[in-house]
Amino acid sequence: MLKEIEIKNLKCFKEIKLENLKRVNLVFGENNVGKTVLLEAIFLLLSNDSPKNVLTLLRGTPISLPIQPEIWSTLFYELHTSQQIKISGIIEQFELELEIKTNPPYIGTSMHINESHFIVPENSLFLHWKYNNKDLKTWITHNERFLNAGQTSFTIPPPNFPSFSPVEPFIVIPFGELKYPIKKVFFHTSIGRMDVLRISQIFGEIVGKGFKKDILGLLSELDNSIEDIELMSFGGGIIVGIKIGTKFYPINQLGEGFYRMFGLLCILVQRKNGIVLIDEIENGIYHANQGSLWKHILEFSEKLNIQLFITTHSWEFIVNAIENTEDLGNIQGIRLEKTDKQIMPVIIDGEELKEMVDQDYEVR
């Protein structure tokens, strides 16, 4: 479990530190106080196996290649690329650290790494992960093959969103021992939707783990016309089918809220012993279903030893969450507040949240 995290010079955060994190962490606050950025920081800290995840923090920014230095500036506090980003944390006995900077070391230097040769290019982004005594240095820069193919601009997709480019616009040049993250992490963003083929692949893994009945039980609770879930052949691919009456319907044709709930539950099962980040959890989910969904999220997170970080704009969702939580010792609220230019966390434990809900005292 992530016990603490400290963030410096990342987007809206000059410096912020959170300690004594719980298994379930509800993050709320006004607009533009860093709720999503907090999730992004955790995501990056555990992304040493996928350094390109840093690109998703550009949030759909149109990018022209070759790289211009201002592209990276949106990652840095007040756009100051001269101040390196630093994210550090503690997971169990591991101390984790990530440094991000432009104008990386060895620019223009010829290097041999893993039997390959390259010259460190200008305007590349440098990421340096350190986990205890191991580390990973990574340079991210544009791909000349992408330019040679006549492609000079593109848009960064959100995490877990498929890329259809035949040639990747960026290349990653890694050097170090860190091949796997300390914890598996999944970032379910509020931007776009997960690819139906990816969701179907995850569901196939879940069936193999024996959790199909759990997911079917919740979906039947939300809609009593649902009788079964199976993988089905459709449009040349294998996707999840939902049985209603005598027919199976493709999962992506049954409404956005339903699709989002199904995806969330599949992700939880897949990330056993890991961390799941859910941005704006209430999006697309009918308020009457929120309590039932929350109960199952808690049940799965406890059964599968998953730590949750969840952002919400909805006081109604917070009320539903607290009213459907039996063990308040494992949950806390993190309200982010902006004072002048500084953003500070206010920690509200589960019992305090329950008292506020009982008194109808809104804390968003």
C-alpha positions, -999 to 999 in steps of 0.1 A, spaced: 0 0 0 12 35 -8 18 51 26 28 86 16 36 107 -15 54 140 -20 51 160 -52 72 189 -63 69 212 -93 43 190 -111 17 211 -129 -4 230 -102 17 216 -73 47 236 -62 50 212 -32 25 190 -15 29 160 8 3 134 19 10 110 47 -8 81 64 -28 72 32 -56 47 37 -68 18 16 -97 40 2 -89 77 -4 -117 100 -16 -102 131 -32 -124 162 -36 -123 200 -38 -130 229 -61 -121 230 -97 -84 234 -106 -70 223 -72 -51 193 -85 -74 163 -79 -65 147 -113 -29 158 -110 -26 139 -77 -37 107 -95 -13 115 -123 16 117 -99 8 83 -84 4 69 -119 38 82 -130 56 71 -98 46 35 -106 51 37 -144 87 26 -147 76 -3 -169 57 21 -193 76 55 -194 54 67 -222 26 71 -196 41 106 -190 28 116 -224 -8 111 -213 -3 140 -188 -3 163 -219 -41 155 -220 -48 156 -257 -24 184 -266 -18 186 -303 19 181 -309 40 190 -339 73 172 -345 103 176 -342 98 183 -305 98 219 -294 108 226 -257 74 243 -249 57 209 -253 71 197 -220 65 230 -201 28 221 -194 41 193 -171 60 218 -149 48 242 -122 41 276 -137 56 262 -169 92 265 -154 111 237 -171 143 248 -152 129 233 -120 128 196 -122 97 176 -112 102 153 -82 77 127 -70 86 104 -41 67 79 -20 68 49 3 52 16 -5 57 -10 23 95 -12 27 103 5 -6 113 41 -11 103 53 -45 115 84 -64 110 99 -98 127 129 -112 117 145 -145 135 172 -164 142 188 -197 176 194 -211 187 160 -199 222 149 -192 245 138 -221 227 158 -248 246 153 -281 266 124 -266 270 91 -284 259 63 -261 258 25 -263 229 10 -243 217 -26 -245 238 -33 -276 223 -3 -295 237 31 -304 221 65 -302 229 102 -297 210 119 -269 188 144 -287 179 180 -277 145 187 -263 140 152 -251 124 145 -217 145 127 -191 129 105 -164 149 89 -136 132 63 -114 149 51 -82 134 23 -61 157 16 -31 190 6 -47 178 1 -83 171 27 -109 160 34 -145 171 63 -167 148 70 -196 150 95 -225 118 102 -245 121 119 -279 105 119 -313 108 90 -337 125 98 -370 106 70 -387 74 88 -378 88 120 -395 101 100 -425 66 85 -430 54 121 -436 36 124 -402 45 156 -383 16 161 -359 -8 141 -337 -28 142 -305 -19 124 -273 -46 99 -263 -56 94 -226 -42 64 -207 -54 29 -218 -68 44 -251 -57 26 -282 -33 43 -306 -39 37 -343 -7 52 -357 13 26 -377 45 42 -365 48 55 -329 56 92 -329 78 89 -297 106 65 -288 118 56 -254 154 50 -246 158 31 -213 188 22 -193 187 5 -159 175 -25 -138 139 -15 -131 118 -36 -155 87 -40 -134 68 -17 -110 66 -23 -73 28 -22 -76 5 -27 -106 -14 5 -112 -44 14 -134 -56 49 -141 -93 51 -151 -96 86 -165 -127 107 -170 -115 114 -206 -127 91 -234 -137 55 -228 -118 23 -225 -114 3 -258 -141 -24 -259 -115 -50 -271 -93 -42 -241 -122 -45 -217 -131 -78 -233 -96 -91 -229 -96 -81 -192 -130 -99 -188 -115 -130 -203 -88 -129 -177 -114 -124 -149 -134 -155 -160 -102 -175 -156 -98 -162 -120 -133 -172 -111 -149 -138 -106 -175 -139 -133 -203 -146 -108 -193 -115 -87 -196 -92 -117 -228 -108 -130 -243 -105 -95 -238 -67 -95 -250 -62 -130 -281 -82 -123 -287 -61 -92 -285 -29 -113 -307 -44 -141 -328 -75 -133 -332 -83 -170 -296 -93 -173 -292 -131 -172 -256 -138 -182 -222 -125 -195 -201 -142 -221 -174 -135 -247 -190 -134 -281 -178 -131 -317 -189 -97 -331 -177 -76 -361 -146 -97 -366 -135 -96 -329 -142 -112 -296 -161 -88 -272 -182 -91 -241 -218 -99 -247 -246 -93 -222 -276 -117 -223 -310 -100 -220 -339 -123 -226 -327 -148 -253 -301 -126 -270 -265 -115 -263 -259 -78 -269 -224 -62 -273 -214 -45 -240 -206 -12 -257 -242 -9 -270 -258 -8 -236 -253 27 -224 -223 47 -212 -230 44 -175 -234 6 -177 -202 3 -197 -183 24 -172 -195 4 -142 -186 -29 -160 -152 -15 -168 -145 -4 -133 -153 -38 -118 -132 -56 -144 -103 -33 -136 -105 -40 -99 -104 -77 -104 -74 -74 -127 -54 -52 -104 -53 -76 -74 -27 -64 -48 -23 -32 -68 -35 4 -69 -65 17 -89 -70 54 -97 -105 65 -107 -110 101 -119 -145 116 -115 -161 83 -106 -197 96 -107 -195 105 -145 -223 87 -164 -235 67 -134 -271 71 -124 -274 84 -88 -296 55 -77 -269 30 -87 -241 47 -69 -246 31 -35 -247 -4 -50 -217 2 -71 -198 16 -41 -205 -15 -20 -191 -37 -46 -160 -16 -51 -153 -18 -14 -160 -55 -14 -136 -61 -43 -109 -38 -30 -109 -56 4 -111 -91 -10 -84 -84 -36 -61 -61 -15 -65 -31 -37 -58 5 -27 -81 31 -42 -77 68 -50 -110 82 -63 -118 118 -72 -153 132 -73 -171 165 -78 -203 151 -64 -214 155 -28 -242 131 -35 -216 104 -44 -197 111 -11 -230 107 8 -237 74 -10 -202 62 -3 -203 69 34 -238 55 39 -227 23 22 -194 19 41 -194 -4 72 -157 -1 82 -149 36 83 -114 30 95 -102 21 60 -115 52 43 -106 89 44 -114 121 26 -87 143 11 -99 178 4 -75 199 -17 -77 236 -9 -59 265 -27 -45 294 -7 -28 320 -28 -7 298 -51 -2 270 -26 -25 239 -26 -29 222 7 -45 189 17 -71 187 45 -75 151 58 -109 140 70 -111 105 85 -140 82 79 -158 89 112 -155 127 106 -170 122 71 -198 102 85 -206 129 110 -206 155 83 -229 134 61 -253 129 91 -253 166 97 -257 174 60 -225 194 61 -211 196 26 -173 193 24 -165 193 -14 
